Amino acid sequence: MAAGMAMLCRIAGSDAVVKSQQRGEPDLTVDAKVAILQEILDRGPASFLMRFGRYLVEDDLGNFAHLKGDYETEFRLKEVKNILDSKKKKTGIRNRRYECLQRLMKDSDYFSEENMRKRSPLLYEQYIGQYLTEEEKLERDRAAMGQHDPCLSELLMNRQEKEMDDWYLEYQRDQEACVEEEDDSDLESNDSSNDKVESGSPIKGCPTEQEKLMLHEEFLSVMQDKFIRGEEEEFDYSAVDTNNEYDDLTIRGRDEEEQYFDSEDI
């Protein structure tokens, strides 16, 4: 398949609207979409790039190399390249954060349940805390303090820390309540608001042991997603996002090899 045809087929298979249709009209086939796209491309490459540039991949740019010198087409190509560079940068940052996450999981206690509870007490309460018995809570707090008998200074510090944790939990509850009030006001006239699930109760009633295990796993998954999205307020993402030490070694090696050969005079 020619490179140009591969590009057209990819766009035709996406959610791109290639032709306005009336209600009740049968959906266009892929072949019909390809024919329309080819016509748009032949009629005006710059217009084609303006409409469908966000669906292109880097390999598609070569299909427009013969139009070098055409100001409007080059302008649209520059826009497409900026989009591709932005996507590549976002993907690179996400990959670096994922690599950092794997290292933190392996070599630190950053994602221990106790540390995650301190960073996101409300999420912890929603997924785990509200289902604990008083005995389990005491056992959890005792484990957090360590096995030895604490001295007076440690007891005071632990009490102060618990007060801070309780304050932070209430603060997050207040913040969520404000957001929910805004959402409710926006959805007053929306019938689908009746289907809203209360975020504070992932499971109604008393969960089974298997459901509790599932909730622990979901809590970890939510916290990992939060880390990848850059929502851990106290974490220094700048030390990761711009650090190529967190790049996949295979990909980084290939990129460095390509850069070396590109710089050689042949």
NUPAVO-767163 format. One record per residue (C-alpha): residue number from 1; residue in one letter; x, y, z. Coordinates in nm, 4 decimals. Layout:
<node k="NUM" r="a" X="X" Y="Y" Z="Z"/>
...
***
This chain:
<node k="1" r="m" X="0.0000" Y="0.0000" Z="0.0000"/>
<node k="2" r="a" X="0.1379" Y="0.3411" Z="-0.0990"/>
<node k="3" r="a" X="0.2283" Y="0.5758" Z="0.1848"/>
<node k="4" r="g" X="-0.0367" Y="0.8252" Z="0.0747"/>
<node k="5" r="m" X="-0.3049" Y="0.5564" Z="0.0639"/>
<node k="6" r="a" X="-0.2022" Y="0.4322" Z="0.4094"/>
<node k="7" r="m" X="-0.2518" Y="0.7868" Z="0.5408"/>
<node k="8" r="l" X="-0.5964" Y="0.8171" Z="0.3821"/>
<node k="9" r="c" X="-0.7071" Y="0.4757" Z="0.5099"/>
<node k="10" r="r" X="-0.5943" Y="0.5616" Z="0.8619"/>
<node k="11" r="i" X="-0.7928" Y="0.8866" Z="0.8614"/>
<node k="12" r="a" X="-1.0946" Y="0.7081" Z="0.7098"/>
<node k="13" r="g" X="-1.0839" Y="0.4575" Z="0.9939"/>
<node k="14" r="s" X="-1.0697" Y="0.7279" Z="1.2603"/>
<node k="15" r="d" X="-1.3470" Y="0.9486" Z="1.3988"/>
<node k="16" r="a" X="-1.2679" Y="1.2220" Z="1.1440"/>
<node k="17" r="v" X="-1.5730" Y="1.3711" Z="0.9709"/>
<node k="18" r="v" X="-1.4907" Y="1.3664" Z="0.5995"/>
<node k="19" r="k" X="-1.8391" Y="1.4663" Z="0.4786"/>
<node k="20" r="s" X="-2.1479" Y="1.6165" Z="0.6400"/>
<node k="21" r="q" X="-2.4410" Y="1.3767" Z="0.6325"/>
<node k="22" r="q" X="-2.8132" Y="1.4160" Z="0.6899"/>
<node k="23" r="r" X="-2.9831" Y="1.2268" Z="0.9690"/>
<node k="24" r="g" X="-3.0915" Y="0.8849" Z="0.8481"/>
<node k="25" r="e" X="-2.8286" Y="0.8607" Z="0.5757"/>
<node k="26" r="p" X="-2.6327" Y="0.5333" Z="0.5791"/>
<node k="27" r="d" X="-2.2792" Y="0.5590" Z="0.7164"/>
<node k="28" r="l" X="-2.0049" Y="0.6007" Z="0.4604"/>
<node k="29" r="t" X="-1.7900" Y="0.2975" Z="0.3928"/>
<node k="30" r="v" X="-1.4144" Y="0.3208" Z="0.4414"/>
<node k="31" r="d" X="-1.3641" Y="0.3088" Z="0.0634"/>
<node k="32" r="a" X="-1.6081" Y="0.5967" Z="0.0178"/>
<node k="33" r="k" X="-1.4282" Y="0.7998" Z="0.2835"/>
<node k="34" r="v" X="-1.0923" Y="0.7319" Z="0.1198"/>
<node k="35" r="a" X="-1.2279" Y="0.8542" Z="-0.2151"/>
<node k="36" r="i" X="-1.3576" Y="1.1747" Z="-0.0559"/>
<node k="37" r="l" X="-1.0296" Y="1.2304" Z="0.1280"/>
<node k="38" r="q" X="-0.8350" Y="1.1806" Z="-0.1959"/>
<node k="39" r="e" X="-1.0525" Y="1.4397" Z="-0.3668"/>
<node k="40" r="i" X="-0.9982" Y="1.6911" Z="-0.0837"/>
<node k="41" r="l" X="-0.6227" Y="1.6265" Z="-0.0928"/>
<node k="42" r="d" X="-0.6025" Y="1.6704" Z="-0.4709"/>
<node k="43" r="r" X="-0.8119" Y="1.9859" Z="-0.4594"/>
<node k="44" r="g" X="-0.6019" Y="2.1560" Z="-0.1898"/>
<node k="45" r="p" X="-0.3240" Y="2.0010" Z="0.0217"/>
<node k="46" r="a" X="-0.3226" Y="2.2999" Z="0.2585"/>
<node k="47" r="s" X="-0.6966" Y="2.2666" Z="0.3187"/>
<node k="48" r="f" X="-0.6519" Y="1.8912" Z="0.3712"/>
<node k="49" r="l" X="-0.3831" Y="1.9557" Z="0.6328"/>
<node k="50" r="m" X="-0.5971" Y="2.2148" Z="0.8076"/>
<node k="51" r="r" X="-0.8921" Y="1.9728" Z="0.8360"/>
<node k="52" r="f" X="-0.7129" Y="1.6451" Z="0.9022"/>
<node k="53" r="g" X="-0.3663" Y="1.7421" Z="1.0262"/>
<node k="54" r="r" X="-0.4346" Y="1.6212" Z="1.3811"/>
<node k="55" r="y" X="-0.4900" Y="1.2681" Z="1.2485"/>
<node k="56" r="l" X="-0.1483" Y="1.2490" Z="1.0806"/>
<node k="57" r="v" X="0.1599" Y="1.0672" Z="1.2050"/>
<node k="58" r="e" X="0.5207" Y="1.1607" Z="1.1388"/>
<node k="59" r="d" X="0.5579" Y="0.9205" Z="0.8456"/>
<node k="60" r="d" X="0.2722" Y="1.0997" Z="0.6657"/>
<node k="61" r="l" X="0.4677" Y="1.4229" Z="0.6288"/>
<node k="62" r="g" X="0.6725" Y="1.2769" Z="0.3454"/>
<node k="63" r="n" X="0.3570" Y="1.2741" Z="0.1316"/>
<node k="64" r="f" X="0.3825" Y="1.6540" Z="0.1136"/>
<node k="65" r="a" X="0.7570" Y="1.6834" Z="0.0456"/>
<node k="66" r="h" X="0.6976" Y="1.7603" Z="-0.3237"/>
<node k="67" r="l" X="0.5046" Y="2.0763" Z="-0.2249"/>
<node k="68" r="k" X="0.8074" Y="2.2482" Z="-0.0745"/>
<node k="69" r="g" X="0.7950" Y="2.6166" Z="-0.1558"/>
<node k="70" r="d" X="0.4182" Y="2.6452" Z="-0.1309"/>
<node k="71" r="y" X="0.3765" Y="2.8939" Z="0.1523"/>
<node k="72" r="e" X="0.0283" Y="2.7893" Z="0.2728"/>
<node k="73" r="t" X="0.1095" Y="2.4183" Z="0.2650"/>
<node k="74" r="e" X="0.4379" Y="2.4707" Z="0.4493"/>
<node k="75" r="f" X="0.2550" Y="2.6792" Z="0.7082"/>
<node k="76" r="r" X="0.0031" Y="2.3980" Z="0.7671"/>
<node k="77" r="l" X="0.2821" Y="2.1404" Z="0.7773"/>
<node k="78" r="k" X="0.4533" Y="2.3429" Z="1.0479"/>
<node k="79" r="e" X="0.1303" Y="2.3355" Z="1.2502"/>
<node k="80" r="v" X="0.1096" Y="1.9576" Z="1.2102"/>
<node k="81" r="k" X="0.4724" Y="1.9170" Z="1.3166"/>
<node k="82" r="n" X="0.4033" Y="2.1242" Z="1.6294"/>
<node k="83" r="i" X="0.1100" Y="1.8959" Z="1.7132"/>
<node k="84" r="l" X="0.3249" Y="1.5866" Z="1.6619"/>
<node k="85" r="d" X="0.6081" Y="1.7334" Z="1.8711"/>
<node k="86" r="s" X="0.3627" Y="1.8133" Z="2.1501"/>
<node k="87" r="k" X="0.2227" Y="1.4591" Z="2.1414"/>
<node k="88" r="k" X="0.5751" Y="1.3154" Z="2.1422"/>
<node k="89" r="k" X="0.6737" Y="1.5350" Z="2.4364"/>
<node k="90" r="k" X="0.3649" Y="1.4329" Z="2.6361"/>
<node k="91" r="t" X="0.4300" Y="1.0670" Z="2.5584"/>
<node k="92" r="g" X="0.7947" Y="1.1039" Z="2.6602"/>
<node k="93" r="i" X="0.7007" Y="1.2677" Z="2.9899"/>
<node k="94" r="r" X="0.4419" Y="0.9994" Z="3.0613"/>
<node k="95" r="n" X="0.6951" Y="0.7247" Z="2.9858"/>
<node k="96" r="r" X="0.9526" Y="0.8839" Z="3.2174"/>
<node k="97" r="r" X="0.6997" Y="0.9115" Z="3.4975"/>
<node k="98" r="y" X="0.6015" Y="0.5496" Z="3.4463"/>
<node k="99" r="e" X="0.9665" Y="0.4409" Z="3.4683"/>
<node k="100" r="c" X="1.0082" Y="0.6501" Z="3.7836"/>
<node k="101" r="l" X="0.6948" Y="0.4901" Z="3.9271"/>
<node k="102" r="q" X="0.8369" Y="0.1423" Z="3.8657"/>
<node k="103" r="r" X="1.1580" Y="0.2364" Z="4.0452"/>
<node k="104" r="l" X="0.9666" Y="0.3863" Z="4.3381"/>
<node k="105" r="m" X="0.7581" Y="0.0698" Z="4.3640"/>
<node k="106" r="k" X="1.0707" Y="-0.1440" Z="4.3674"/>
<node k="107" r="d" X="1.3215" Y="0.0599" Z="4.5673"/>
<node k="108" r="s" X="1.1190" Y="0.2733" Z="4.8093"/>
<node k="109" r="d" X="0.8104" Y="0.2852" Z="5.0283"/>
<node k="110" r="y" X="0.6586" Y="0.5785" Z="4.8363"/>
<node k="111" r="f" X="0.3622" Y="0.3624" Z="4.7383"/>
<node k="112" r="s" X="0.3263" Y="0.1891" Z="5.0720"/>
<node k="113" r="e" X="-0.0300" Y="0.2000" Z="5.2003"/>
<node k="114" r="e" X="0.0706" Y="0.4174" Z="5.4959"/>
<node k="115" r="n" X="0.2460" Y="0.6793" Z="5.2825"/>
<node k="116" r="m" X="-0.0360" Y="0.6846" Z="5.0293"/>
<node k="117" r="r" X="-0.2807" Y="0.7353" Z="5.3176"/>
<node k="118" r="k" X="-0.0831" Y="1.0377" Z="5.4359"/>
<node k="119" r="r" X="-0.0758" Y="1.1915" Z="5.0867"/>
<node k="120" r="s" X="-0.4409" Y="1.1230" Z="5.0031"/>
<node k="121" r="p" X="-0.6353" Y="1.0563" Z="5.3227"/>
<node k="122" r="l" X="-0.9742" Y="1.1082" Z="5.1590"/>
<node k="123" r="l" X="-0.9084" Y="0.8546" Z="4.8834"/>
<node k="124" r="y" X="-0.7771" Y="0.6144" Z="5.1454"/>
<node k="125" r="e" X="-1.0906" Y="0.6639" Z="5.3528"/>
<node k="126" r="q" X="-1.3150" Y="0.6043" Z="5.0510"/>
<node k="127" r="y" X="-1.1417" Y="0.2865" Z="4.9402"/>
<node k="128" r="i" X="-1.0132" Y="0.1379" Z="5.2665"/>
<node k="129" r="g" X="-1.0558" Y="0.3352" Z="5.5886"/>
<node k="130" r="q" X="-1.4354" Y="0.3395" Z="5.6067"/>
<node k="131" r="y" X="-1.4469" Y="-0.0410" Z="5.5956"/>
<node k="132" r="l" X="-1.1969" Y="-0.1014" Z="5.8782"/>
<node k="133" r="t" X="-1.3093" Y="-0.2177" Z="6.2197"/>
<node k="134" r="e" X="-1.1929" Y="-0.0273" Z="6.5293"/>
<node k="135" r="e" X="-0.9532" Y="-0.3124" Z="6.6027"/>
<node k="136" r="e" X="-0.8073" Y="-0.2968" Z="6.2522"/>
<node k="137" r="k" X="-0.7612" Y="0.0798" Z="6.2851"/>
<node k="138" r="l" X="-0.5767" Y="0.0360" Z="6.6130"/>
<node k="139" r="e" X="-0.3565" Y="-0.2308" Z="6.4580"/>
<node k="140" r="r" X="-0.2853" Y="-0.0022" Z="6.1605"/>
<node k="141" r="d" X="-0.1920" Y="0.2909" Z="6.3852"/>
<node k="142" r="r" X="0.0223" Y="0.0670" Z="6.6040"/>
<node k="143" r="a" X="0.2095" Y="-0.0619" Z="6.2983"/>
<node k="144" r="a" X="0.2664" Y="0.2947" Z="6.1791"/>
<node k="145" r="m" X="0.4268" Y="0.3803" Z="6.5148"/>
<node k="146" r="g" X="0.6589" Y="0.0800" Z="6.5055"/>
<node k="147" r="q" X="0.6853" Y="-0.2264" Z="6.7249"/>
<node k="148" r="h" X="0.8763" Y="-0.0716" Z="7.0180"/>
<node k="149" r="d" X="0.7141" Y="0.1115" Z="7.3071"/>
<node k="150" r="p" X="0.7247" Y="0.4813" Z="7.2187"/>
<node k="151" r="c" X="0.8749" Y="0.7340" Z="7.4557"/>
<node k="152" r="l" X="0.6913" Y="1.0508" Z="7.5585"/>
<node k="153" r="s" X="0.8402" Y="1.2614" Z="7.2783"/>
<node k="154" r="e" X="0.7367" Y="1.0026" Z="7.0182"/>
<node k="155" r="l" X="0.3850" Y="0.9893" Z="7.1614"/>
<node k="156" r="l" X="0.3572" Y="1.3678" Z="7.1355"/>
<node k="157" r="m" X="0.4886" Y="1.3657" Z="6.7784"/>
<node k="158" r="n" X="0.2539" Y="1.0845" Z="6.6813"/>
<node k="159" r="r" X="-0.0390" Y="1.2682" Z="6.8332"/>
<node k="160" r="q" X="0.0524" Y="1.5864" Z="6.6478"/>
<node k="161" r="e" X="0.0949" Y="1.3926" Z="6.3243"/>
<node k="162" r="k" X="-0.2440" Y="1.2253" Z="6.3704"/>
<node k="163" r="e" X="-0.4064" Y="1.5634" Z="6.4290"/>
<node k="164" r="m" X="-0.2485" Y="1.6919" Z="6.1062"/>
<node k="165" r="d" X="-0.3678" Y="1.3833" Z="5.9182"/>
<node k="166" r="d" X="-0.7204" Y="1.4287" Z="6.0555"/>
<node k="167" r="w" X="-0.7148" Y="1.7972" Z="5.9585"/>
<node k="168" r="y" X="-0.5970" Y="1.7144" Z="5.6080"/>
<node k="169" r="l" X="-0.8719" Y="1.4537" Z="5.5712"/>
<node k="170" r="e" X="-1.1374" Y="1.7069" Z="5.6701"/>
<node k="171" r="y" X="-0.9819" Y="1.9649" Z="5.4372"/>
<node k="172" r="q" X="-1.0037" Y="1.7231" Z="5.1430"/>
<node k="173" r="r" X="-1.3634" Y="1.6410" Z="5.2359"/>
<node k="174" r="d" X="-1.4503" Y="2.0115" Z="5.2323"/>
<node k="175" r="q" X="-1.2791" Y="2.0559" Z="4.8958"/>
<node k="176" r="e" X="-1.4668" Y="1.7610" Z="4.7459"/>
<node k="177" r="a" X="-1.7971" Y="1.8881" Z="4.8890"/>
<node k="178" r="c" X="-1.7416" Y="2.2234" Z="4.7155"/>
<node k="179" r="v" X="-1.6706" Y="2.0511" Z="4.3837"/>
<node k="180" r="e" X="-1.9784" Y="1.8275" Z="4.4206"/>
<node k="181" r="e" X="-2.1983" Y="2.1292" Z="4.4945"/>
<node k="182" r="e" X="-2.0770" Y="2.2977" Z="4.1753"/>
<node k="183" r="d" X="-2.1344" Y="1.9782" Z="3.9755"/>
<node k="184" r="d" X="-2.4827" Y="1.9358" Z="4.1197"/>
<node k="185" r="s" X="-2.5777" Y="2.2917" Z="4.0270"/>
<node k="186" r="d" X="-2.4576" Y="2.2314" Z="3.6711"/>
<node k="187" r="l" X="-2.6603" Y="1.9094" Z="3.6450"/>
<node k="188" r="e" X="-2.9884" Y="2.0266" Z="3.7980"/>
<node k="189" r="s" X="-3.1703" Y="2.0096" Z="3.4652"/>
<node k="190" r="n" X="-2.9884" Y="1.6996" Z="3.3415"/>
<node k="191" r="d" X="-3.1857" Y="1.3750" Z="3.3757"/>
<node k="192" r="s" X="-2.8632" Y="1.1732" Z="3.3890"/>
<node k="193" r="s" X="-2.7834" Y="1.3290" Z="3.7277"/>
<node k="194" r="n" X="-3.0036" Y="1.0608" Z="3.8840"/>
<node k="195" r="d" X="-2.7442" Y="0.8022" Z="3.7814"/>
<node k="196" r="k" X="-2.4654" Y="0.9702" Z="3.9763"/>
<node k="197" r="v" X="-2.2699" Y="0.7328" Z="4.2020"/>
<node k="198" r="e" X="-2.1503" Y="0.8643" Z="4.5359"/>
<node k="199" r="s" X="-1.7711" Y="0.8809" Z="4.5154"/>
<node k="200" r="g" X="-1.7326" Y="0.8162" Z="4.8884"/>
<node k="201" r="s" X="-1.8754" Y="0.4633" Z="4.8692"/>
<node k="202" r="p" X="-1.7078" Y="0.2396" Z="4.6096"/>
<node k="203" r="i" X="-1.8973" Y="-0.0564" Z="4.7594"/>
<node k="204" r="k" X="-2.2303" Y="-0.0293" Z="4.9403"/>
<node k="205" r="g" X="-2.2663" Y="-0.2158" Z="5.2675"/>
<node k="206" r="c" X="-2.0044" Y="-0.4348" Z="5.4294"/>
<node k="207" r="p" X="-1.7557" Y="-0.5695" Z="5.1726"/>
<node k="208" r="t" X="-1.6323" Y="-0.9270" Z="5.1703"/>
<node k="209" r="e" X="-1.2638" Y="-1.0060" Z="5.2208"/>
<node k="210" r="q" X="-1.2273" Y="-1.0492" Z="4.8445"/>
<node k="211" r="e" X="-1.3901" Y="-0.7096" Z="4.7848"/>
<node k="212" r="k" X="-1.1590" Y="-0.5520" Z="5.0438"/>
<node k="213" r="l" X="-0.8587" Y="-0.6912" Z="4.8563"/>
<node k="214" r="m" X="-1.0000" Y="-0.5515" Z="4.5345"/>
<node k="215" r="l" X="-1.0432" Y="-0.2094" Z="4.6987"/>
<node k="216" r="h" X="-0.6792" Y="-0.2126" Z="4.8149"/>
<node k="217" r="e" X="-0.5699" Y="-0.2851" Z="4.4586"/>
<node k="218" r="e" X="-0.7974" Y="-0.0129" Z="4.3194"/>
<node k="219" r="f" X="-0.6602" Y="0.2373" Z="4.5702"/>
<node k="220" r="l" X="-0.3047" Y="0.1597" Z="4.4592"/>
<node k="221" r="s" X="-0.4081" Y="0.1878" Z="4.0940"/>
<node k="222" r="v" X="-0.5758" Y="0.5254" Z="4.1525"/>
<node k="223" r="m" X="-0.2663" Y="0.6556" Z="4.3305"/>
<node k="224" r="q" X="-0.0417" Y="0.5334" Z="4.0494"/>
<node k="225" r="d" X="-0.2607" Y="0.7055" Z="3.7907"/>
<node k="226" r="k" X="-0.2515" Y="1.0194" Z="4.0012"/>
<node k="227" r="f" X="0.1290" Y="1.0055" Z="4.0020"/>
<node k="228" r="i" X="0.1464" Y="0.9594" Z="3.6234"/>
<node k="229" r="r" X="-0.0879" Y="1.2558" Z="3.5686"/>
<node k="230" r="g" X="0.1399" Y="1.4781" Z="3.7762"/>
<node k="231" r="e" X="-0.1075" Y="1.5353" Z="4.0595"/>
<node k="232" r="e" X="0.1205" Y="1.4533" Z="4.3542"/>
<node k="233" r="e" X="0.1601" Y="1.8070" Z="4.4862"/>
<node k="234" r="e" X="0.4765" Y="1.7514" Z="4.6895"/>
<node k="235" r="f" X="0.6619" Y="1.5437" Z="4.4292"/>
<node k="236" r="d" X="0.9300" Y="1.7188" Z="4.2209"/>
<node k="237" r="y" X="0.8253" Y="1.6195" Z="3.8686"/>
<node k="238" r="s" X="1.0880" Y="1.8470" Z="3.7125"/>
<node k="239" r="a" X="1.3527" Y="1.5997" Z="3.8314"/>
<node k="240" r="v" X="1.1838" Y="1.3318" Z="3.6201"/>
<node k="241" r="d" X="1.0160" Y="1.4988" Z="3.3218"/>
<node k="242" r="t" X="1.3403" Y="1.6486" Z="3.1870"/>
<node k="243" r="n" X="1.5703" Y="1.3663" Z="3.2958"/>
<node k="244" r="n" X="1.6646" Y="1.1217" Z="3.0196"/>
<node k="245" r="e" X="1.7908" Y="0.8786" Z="3.2845"/>
<node k="246" r="y" X="1.4269" Y="0.7735" Z="3.3096"/>
<node k="247" r="d" X="1.3988" Y="0.6941" Z="2.9391"/>
<node k="248" r="d" X="1.3558" Y="0.3350" Z="2.8341"/>
<node k="249" r="l" X="1.7129" Y="0.2102" Z="2.7811"/>
<node k="250" r="t" X="1.6284" Y="0.0331" Z="2.4529"/>
<node k="251" r="i" X="1.4595" Y="0.3400" Z="2.3039"/>
<node k="252" r="r" X="1.7283" Y="0.5758" Z="2.4336"/>
<node k="253" r="g" X="2.0036" Y="0.3562" Z="2.2894"/>
<node k="254" r="r" X="1.8367" Y="0.3503" Z="1.9505"/>
<node k="255" r="d" X="1.7864" Y="0.7282" Z="1.9508"/>
<node k="256" r="e" X="2.1477" Y="0.7909" Z="2.0483"/>
<node k="257" r="e" X="2.2664" Y="0.5520" Z="1.7772"/>
<node k="258" r="e" X="2.0560" Y="0.7301" Z="1.5134"/>
<node k="259" r="q" X="2.1850" Y="1.0672" Z="1.6341"/>
<node k="260" r="y" X="2.5449" Y="0.9412" Z="1.6051"/>
<node k="261" r="f" X="2.5053" Y="0.8175" Z="1.2474"/>
<node k="262" r="d" X="2.3154" Y="1.1340" Z="1.1442"/>
<node k="263" r="s" X="2.6090" Y="1.3427" Z="1.2614"/>
<node k="264" r="e" X="2.8667" Y="1.1448" Z="1.0605"/>
<node k="265" r="d" X="2.9852" Y="1.2627" Z="0.7221"/>
<node k="266" r="i" X="2.9214" Y="0.9841" Z="0.4725"/>
***
